[in-house]
Amino acid sequence: MTPTEALADSIMTFEGWKQGSRSWRNRNPGNLRPFKSGQEDDGDGYRVFASLAEGWQALLDDLNSKFGGSHGLTPTSPLIDLFNVYAPAGDANNPSAYTTFVCTRCSSILGRTITPTTTLEDYLGKVSPDVA
């Protein structure tokens, strides 16, 4: 499992993926919201996908977009910054608790220590271009 897949799997678990849940009904494992017009939603502001595979790919794409610099994130941004964007407190989330859960789960999946201060580049296993 890649680091991005481990992160997506952990998000899916934190978001409550189980039969009958919003994420399950919408085939939206990340409880993603529409980001452009024309994207189907459930009336409560969460995207609806035709299949779990489509929802899973949308979650991976969303994460890769954030890793690539959307929302002001950089390779040296810590994971807590990612979750301040992904699950902001302004949407009645607890980014700190979310990050701690995901870090614990990803540490188990990947077999290495991941903390809220782990940078995106360290999490993804990439070396910054200016590191010798």
C-alpha positions as CSV (number, residue, x, y, z in Angstrom):
1,M,0.0,0.0,0.0
2,T,1.4,3.4,-0.9
3,P,1.5,6.2,1.6
4,T,-1.3,8.0,-0.2
5,E,-3.5,4.9,-0.1
6,A,-2.7,4.4,3.6
7,L,-3.8,8.0,4.2
8,A,-7.0,7.5,2.1
9,D,-7.8,4.3,3.9
10,S,-7.3,6.0,7.3
11,I,-9.6,8.9,6.2
12,M,-12.2,6.4,5.0
13,T,-12.2,4.7,8.4
14,F,-12.3,8.0,10.4
15,E,-15.2,9.2,8.2
16,G,-17.2,6.2,9.4
17,W,-17.3,4.0,6.3
18,K,-19.8,1.3,7.1
19,Q,-23.1,0.1,5.8
20,G,-25.7,2.8,6.1
21,S,-23.3,5.7,6.8
22,R,-23.3,8.9,4.7
23,S,-20.0,8.0,3.1
24,W,-21.2,4.5,2.3
25,R,-24.6,5.6,0.8
26,N,-22.8,8.3,-1.3
27,R,-19.9,5.9,-2.3
28,N,-17.8,8.8,-1.0
29,P,-15.1,7.3,1.4
30,G,-13.7,10.8,2.1
31,N,-17.0,12.6,2.6
32,L,-15.7,15.0,-0.1
33,R,-17.7,18.1,-1.0
34,P,-18.3,19.4,-4.5
35,F,-15.6,21.8,-5.7
36,K,-17.1,22.8,-9.0
37,S,-20.6,23.2,-10.4
38,G,-22.3,20.1,-11.8
39,Q,-20.9,17.7,-9.3
40,E,-23.7,15.6,-7.8
41,D,-24.3,16.0,-4.1
42,D,-26.7,14.5,-1.6
43,G,-28.5,17.7,-0.7
44,D,-26.4,18.2,2.4
45,G,-23.3,19.2,0.5
46,Y,-21.5,15.9,0.1
47,R,-20.6,14.5,-3.2
48,V,-22.3,11.3,-4.6
49,F,-20.4,8.9,-6.8
50,A,-21.6,6.2,-9.1
51,S,-19.3,3.6,-7.6
52,L,-16.9,3.2,-4.7
53,A,-14.1,3.0,-7.2
54,E,-15.0,6.5,-8.5
55,G,-15.3,7.9,-5.0
56,W,-12.0,6.2,-3.9
57,Q,-10.2,7.7,-7.0
58,A,-11.7,11.2,-6.2
59,L,-10.3,10.9,-2.7
60,L,-6.8,10.0,-4.0
61,D,-7.0,12.8,-6.5
62,D,-8.0,15.3,-3.8
63,L,-5.1,14.2,-1.6
64,N,-2.6,14.4,-4.5
65,S,-3.9,17.8,-5.4
66,K,-3.3,19.0,-1.8
67,F,0.2,17.3,-1.8
68,G,0.9,19.2,-5.0
69,G,0.4,22.6,-3.5
70,S,-3.2,23.4,-3.6
71,H,-4.5,25.2,-0.5
72,G,-1.0,26.6,0.1
73,L,0.5,23.3,1.3
74,T,4.2,22.7,0.6
75,P,6.4,19.6,0.9
76,T,7.5,20.9,4.3
77,S,3.9,21.3,5.6
78,P,3.2,19.0,8.5
79,L,0.3,16.6,8.4
80,I,-1.6,18.7,10.9
81,D,-1.7,21.5,8.2
82,L,-3.1,19.0,5.7
83,F,-6.0,18.1,8.1
84,N,-6.6,21.8,9.0
85,V,-7.4,22.1,5.3
86,Y,-9.1,18.7,4.7
87,A,-11.3,18.8,7.8
88,P,-11.3,22.4,9.1
89,A,-12.6,23.3,12.5
90,G,-15.0,25.7,10.8
91,D,-16.9,22.7,9.5
92,A,-17.4,21.4,13.0
93,N,-14.3,19.0,12.7
94,N,-11.5,18.5,15.2
95,P,-8.4,18.5,12.9
96,S,-6.1,17.6,15.8
97,A,-8.1,14.5,16.7
98,Y,-8.4,13.6,13.0
99,T,-4.7,14.0,12.5
100,T,-3.8,11.9,15.6
101,F,-6.2,9.1,14.4
102,V,-4.8,9.1,10.9
103,C,-1.1,9.2,12.1
104,T,-1.7,6.2,14.4
105,R,-3.4,4.2,11.7
106,C,-0.8,5.1,9.0
107,S,2.0,4.2,11.4
108,S,0.5,0.8,11.8
109,I,-0.1,0.3,8.1
110,L,3.2,1.6,6.9
111,G,5.3,0.2,9.7
112,R,7.0,3.5,10.6
113,T,6.3,6.3,13.0
114,I,4.1,9.0,11.6
115,T,3.2,12.1,13.8
116,P,1.2,15.2,13.3
117,T,4.5,17.1,12.7
118,T,5.7,14.7,10.0
119,T,6.1,16.7,6.9
120,L,4.3,15.8,3.7
121,E,7.7,15.1,2.0
122,D,8.7,12.8,4.8
123,Y,5.3,11.1,4.9
124,L,5.4,10.5,1.1
125,G,9.0,9.3,1.2
126,K,10.3,12.1,-1.0
127,V,13.5,14.0,-0.5
128,S,13.4,17.8,-0.9
129,P,15.4,18.9,-4.0
130,D,17.6,21.1,-1.8
131,V,18.6,18.2,0.5
132,A,22.0,16.7,-0.5
